[in-house]
Amino acid sequence: MRKQALGWLAIAVIVLSGLSVLLPSTRADGTPVVLDGESHWIPTCPSGFNLTFICLGFGLSTTKLNDTVIMALTLWGTSVIKIIDSAGLNWTLRMEGMTGGNGWCFPSCTSFEMNAEYYAIAPTVLSNDNTTVEIRSYQGAPALLDGFEFALTGGDANSPFDPSPGLPAIGQCPNYPNDNQSCSVNIQTSQANDFVFVIVSLGNSTCTTNGFTNILAHSHLEVDYLDPAGPGSVTFTCIDGSYSQPAVIIGDAVADPPSTTSSTGTVTSGGGGRGPLRI
């Protein structure tokens, strides 16, 4: 009987040796990229020329680990010195765009409206996380006009953005501050199911958008998103039918992690086979 059992075992080994064993494919993260919290704050910064100010932001709360947190700022004649976060988040400048009234203006200009995109990874759940932005003003008007933070869950905390070389994208608004002038940005994504968003710096009122969902509409700052989107080209247009005076638009995309195969094994010590064995 023992010899017979060993014989059957040898036959089984020979049969299995020609089969491919494919384990099921699993996503890097089981959820799509979605919103997980937002905080709109209107900074109460003093006015002055060539002065350094501290502007305080209201708290942001989230429900998930490893969120990608985006900060959108609208500024006037200002440079950001540093950002201090009560939860210890490390903020990184992703993109800034500026306009000087009659077209684009270099950073050395002292009269311009601009917007900026910063991001940070929140390894823990946030509870009333406060943000302090230290800025230097070159104008008499309030230097930091508007601020907004929103958290996204479901992305890759190690590499949160779509790797398309065209991102972040900038939409030029050369007619600012003239009214009744539309402005667009083309966002080129390379992956499917991206969370595409735009940060719009405004001189007066909010945009009339097409196809995007609005999450913030204020007098100097607007944030809209399209989810899911890609791969391919997406165009956002701020239709200035209500005298919104769009100044500059940033377009960007947080990527949905692609599917990955946990493991695939193939035993090849024999000939033949009847196709893959799926477990």
Backbone torsions as a table, in degrees:
resi	resn	phi	psi	omega
1	MET	NA	-39.3	179.8
2	ARG	-64.5	-40.0	177.8
3	LYS	-64.8	-36.8	179.5
4	GLN	-66.2	-40.5	178.7
5	ALA	-63.6	-42.5	178.8
6	LEU	-63.6	-35.8	178.2
7	GLY	-63.3	-44.4	178.3
8	TRP	-64.0	-37.6	178.0
9	LEU	-62.6	-41.4	179.2
10	ALA	-64.3	-39.5	177.9
11	ILE	-63.7	-41.5	-179.7
12	ALA	-62.9	-41.8	179.3
13	VAL	-62.3	-43.2	-179.4
14	ILE	-64.0	-41.4	-178.6
15	VAL	-66.9	-46.1	-177.2
16	LEU	-69.8	-21.1	-175.4
17	SER	-65.8	-16.9	-179.8
18	GLY	-103.7	7.8	-176.0
19	LEU	-103.2	144.4	172.4
20	SER	-90.9	130.1	179.9
21	VAL	-103.5	109.1	-178.0
22	LEU	-106.6	114.5	175.5
23	LEU	-81.4	155.2	-174.3
24	PRO	-63.2	146.2	177.6
25	SER	-77.2	137.5	178.9
26	THR	-127.9	149.7	176.5
27	ARG	-74.3	154.2	173.1
28	ALA	-65.3	-29.4	176.5
29	ASP	-146.7	135.3	-171.1
30	GLY	-80.7	-2.6	-176.3
31	THR	-119.6	150.9	174.4
32	PRO	-73.3	169.0	177.9
33	VAL	-78.9	118.4	-178.3
34	VAL	-139.5	164.8	177.5
35	LEU	-67.0	143.1	179.4
36	ASP	-136.7	27.1	178.6
37	GLY	139.9	151.1	179.4
38	GLU	-154.2	155.6	-178.9
39	SER	-150.2	119.3	177.4
40	HIS	-104.0	128.2	179.2
41	TRP	-134.0	134.6	177.3
42	ILE	-103.1	103.1	-174.8
43	PRO	-63.8	141.8	175.9
44	THR	-106.1	74.5	-178.1
45	CYS	-93.6	142.5	175.6
46	PRO	-70.3	168.8	179.1
47	SER	-104.4	157.1	178.3
48	GLY	164.2	168.8	-179.6
49	PHE	-106.9	132.7	175.5
50	ASN	52.2	46.4	-179.6
51	LEU	-123.9	156.1	176.6
52	THR	-101.5	130.8	-177.5
53	PHE	-124.1	155.7	172.4
54	ILE	-111.3	122.4	179.8
55	CYS	-115.5	131.2	-175.0
56	LEU	-102.5	138.3	176.1
57	GLY	-107.9	150.3	179.2
58	PHE	-75.2	166.7	-171.5
59	GLY	-74.3	147.6	175.9
60	LEU	-113.9	132.0	177.7
61	SER	-121.6	142.7	-178.8
62	THR	-133.2	175.3	-178.9
63	THR	-123.1	-7.4	-173.4
64	LYS	-123.2	161.7	174.3
65	LEU	-85.5	155.1	172.0
66	ASN	58.1	37.8	175.6
67	ASP	-70.7	150.4	166.5
68	THR	-94.5	120.0	-176.7
69	VAL	-107.2	127.5	-179.8
70	ILE	-107.6	133.0	173.4
71	MET	-112.8	127.2	178.1
72	ALA	-113.3	130.7	-179.0
73	LEU	-128.3	143.0	167.0
74	THR	-114.5	126.6	-174.1
75	LEU	-129.5	160.7	177.8
76	TRP	-133.3	119.0	177.7
77	GLY	52.0	48.4	-166.9
78	THR	-139.3	150.9	167.4
79	SER	-126.0	137.7	178.4
80	VAL	-83.1	126.6	179.9
81	ILE	-86.6	-51.4	178.7
82	LYS	-162.8	163.5	177.8
83	ILE	-124.1	127.6	179.8
84	ILE	-113.1	132.3	-174.3
85	ASP	-122.4	132.7	-176.6
86	SER	-68.7	-23.5	177.9
87	ALA	-92.4	1.4	179.0
88	GLY	80.8	18.1	178.8
89	LEU	-68.5	142.6	177.9
90	ASN	-98.1	109.8	-176.2
91	TRP	-89.4	135.9	-179.6
92	THR	-122.7	133.7	175.9
93	LEU	-71.3	122.9	179.4
94	ARG	-95.6	-42.5	-179.0
95	MET	-165.9	147.8	168.2
96	GLU	-138.8	144.9	178.6
97	GLY	-131.3	148.1	-177.1
98	MET	-145.3	155.5	176.7
99	THR	-138.9	148.9	-176.4
100	GLY	-117.6	27.2	177.5
101	GLY	93.4	-58.0	179.5
102	ASN	-107.4	43.0	-180.0
103	GLY	117.0	-164.0	-174.7
104	TRP	-78.4	153.7	-175.3
105	CYS	-131.4	139.4	179.3
106	PHE	-77.6	161.7	-178.1
107	PRO	-57.1	-20.1	179.7
108	SER	-75.7	-13.0	179.3
109	CYS	-67.1	151.2	-177.5
110	THR	-116.9	6.7	178.3
111	SER	-136.2	93.0	-178.8
112	PHE	-160.9	155.4	169.6
113	GLU	-103.8	139.6	-176.2
114	MET	-145.6	163.6	169.5
115	ASN	-128.5	162.9	-176.4
116	ALA	-143.3	145.3	175.8
117	GLU	-118.3	120.2	172.9
118	TYR	-115.3	157.1	175.6
119	TYR	-143.2	157.6	176.9
120	ALA	-150.2	155.8	175.4
121	ILE	-104.0	127.1	179.7
122	ALA	-101.6	99.8	-177.3
123	PRO	-68.0	-21.9	-179.7
124	THR	-119.7	168.6	174.4
125	VAL	-68.5	135.5	-178.6
126	LEU	-95.6	141.4	176.3
127	SER	-132.7	105.4	179.5
128	ASN	53.9	49.5	178.9
129	ASP	-72.1	122.8	-178.2
130	ASN	-100.1	142.1	-178.0
131	THR	-120.2	132.7	176.9
132	THR	-115.4	123.4	179.4
133	VAL	-109.7	120.3	176.6
134	GLU	-98.2	124.4	-173.3
135	ILE	-130.8	161.2	172.7
136	ARG	-119.4	125.9	-176.0
137	SER	-99.4	137.8	175.2
138	TYR	-110.9	5.9	-176.8
139	GLN	-130.0	163.1	177.8
140	GLY	-78.6	-22.3	179.4
141	ALA	-73.3	161.1	175.5
142	PRO	-53.6	131.9	-170.6
143	ALA	-78.9	-37.7	179.6
144	LEU	-109.5	106.3	-170.9
145	LEU	-82.8	-34.8	-174.6
146	ASP	-160.6	150.4	178.4
147	GLY	-144.9	148.4	-178.1
148	PHE	-153.2	136.9	175.2
149	GLU	-124.4	140.2	173.1
150	PHE	-141.4	142.8	-176.8
151	ALA	-105.9	140.9	179.0
152	LEU	-121.9	131.4	177.1
153	THR	-113.1	153.7	179.8
154	GLY	103.6	-7.2	179.1
155	GLY	-90.5	-177.9	178.2
156	ASP	-93.6	112.5	-177.0
157	ALA	-63.9	-24.3	-179.9
158	ASN	-81.6	-27.1	-179.3
159	SER	-150.5	79.4	-167.7
160	PRO	-76.0	-22.7	-170.2
161	PHE	-100.5	152.9	172.3
162	ASP	-59.3	130.7	-174.9
163	PRO	-78.9	10.0	179.6
164	SER	-54.1	132.2	-178.5
165	PRO	-65.1	-14.9	179.5
166	GLY	-88.1	5.7	-178.3
167	LEU	-113.0	145.4	-8.4
168	PRO	-66.1	154.8	-179.8
169	ALA	-105.4	151.9	179.0
170	ILE	-119.7	132.1	174.2
171	GLY	-100.9	118.6	-178.3
172	GLN	-82.8	132.4	178.1
173	CYS	-120.5	74.2	-171.3
174	PRO	-67.7	-16.7	-178.1
175	ASN	-89.3	-2.7	178.0
176	TYR	-59.3	136.8	9.5
177	PRO	-99.4	26.3	179.7
178	ASN	-64.2	144.5	178.3
179	ASP	-82.0	167.0	176.4
180	ASN	56.9	37.9	176.7
181	GLN	-123.8	117.3	178.7
182	SER	-77.0	158.4	-179.7
183	CYS	-144.3	140.6	-174.7
184	SER	-130.6	160.4	171.6
185	VAL	-137.7	137.0	177.7
186	ASN	-101.8	124.4	-175.4
187	ILE	-112.6	112.7	-176.4
188	GLN	-101.2	112.1	-179.6
189	THR	-104.2	154.7	-178.4
190	SER	-113.0	-7.3	-177.0
191	GLN	-128.3	160.2	179.3
192	ALA	-83.2	155.1	172.4
193	ASN	63.4	32.0	174.9
194	ASP	-69.7	155.1	167.6
195	PHE	-97.9	100.6	-176.9
196	VAL	-92.8	135.6	179.8
197	PHE	-141.6	158.7	177.7
198	VAL	-129.6	146.2	174.7
199	ILE	-118.0	117.8	-173.9
200	VAL	-113.7	122.0	173.0
201	SER	-90.2	128.2	-171.5
202	LEU	-123.0	151.9	177.4
203	GLY	-95.9	-18.2	-171.9
204	ASN	-144.4	-70.5	-173.5
205	SER	-127.4	-174.1	-176.1
206	THR	-91.0	164.9	-178.4
207	CYS	-79.9	160.6	161.8
208	THR	-102.5	112.1	-171.9
209	THR	-101.2	168.6	179.3
210	ASN	-132.6	113.1	174.1
211	GLY	91.0	-19.7	-179.7
212	PHE	-94.1	157.1	176.5
213	THR	-100.6	130.7	-177.7
214	ASN	-86.5	134.5	173.3
215	ILE	-118.3	-13.9	172.5
216	LEU	-149.7	130.8	175.5
217	ALA	-138.4	106.6	-179.2
218	HIS	-134.6	176.3	-171.1
219	SER	-65.8	-29.7	-177.4
220	HIS	-120.5	-3.5	-175.5
221	LEU	-148.1	136.9	175.5
222	GLU	-137.3	141.1	176.5
223	VAL	-130.6	128.1	179.4
224	ASP	-132.9	157.3	-179.1
225	TYR	-142.5	160.5	175.4
226	LEU	-133.5	121.1	-174.9
227	ASP	-149.3	124.4	-2.1
228	PRO	-85.6	161.8	179.3
229	ALA	-147.0	154.7	175.6
230	GLY	94.5	170.6	-6.0
231	PRO	-77.3	158.4	179.3
232	GLY	129.6	-159.8	-174.3
233	SER	-103.7	133.9	176.6
234	VAL	-125.4	132.6	179.0
235	THR	-114.6	127.6	173.2
236	PHE	-106.9	132.4	178.7
237	THR	-124.9	126.1	171.4
238	CYS	-88.3	105.5	-179.0
239	ILE	-85.2	113.0	-171.4
240	ASP	-89.3	59.6	177.9
241	GLY	-84.8	-14.6	-178.3
242	SER	-115.6	27.1	177.1
243	TYR	60.0	48.8	-178.0
244	SER	-78.9	-19.6	179.2
245	GLN	53.7	60.6	178.5
246	PRO	-62.4	134.1	-177.7
247	ALA	-102.7	-48.5	-179.1
248	VAL	-160.0	146.9	-177.4
249	ILE	-127.4	131.6	171.1
250	ILE	-105.5	131.6	174.9
251	GLY	-118.8	135.7	-177.0
252	ASP	-151.2	173.3	-177.0
253	ALA	-149.6	127.5	170.5
254	VAL	-90.9	129.2	-171.3
255	ALA	-82.6	146.1	169.5
256	ASP	-85.2	121.3	-176.0
257	PRO	-56.3	132.7	-179.4
258	PRO	-69.1	159.9	176.0
259	SER	-66.8	142.3	177.2
260	THR	-128.1	152.6	177.8
261	THR	-93.8	123.2	-175.7
262	SER	-63.0	-43.8	175.4
263	SER	-169.1	147.8	176.3
264	THR	-136.3	121.0	-179.2
265	GLY	-115.9	143.7	177.9
266	THR	-134.5	124.6	177.5
267	VAL	-99.4	125.0	-170.4
268	THR	-129.3	27.8	-176.3
269	SER	-87.7	15.2	178.7
270	GLY	-144.7	-179.7	179.8
271	GLY	-100.2	165.3	172.6
272	GLY	72.9	-157.6	-177.2
273	GLY	133.6	154.8	-175.7
274	ARG	-114.6	24.0	178.4
275	GLY	106.0	176.2	-174.1
276	PRO	-70.9	147.2	173.4
277	LEU	-102.8	114.5	-176.6
278	ARG	-99.5	125.9	-177.2
279	ILE	-111.1	NA	NA
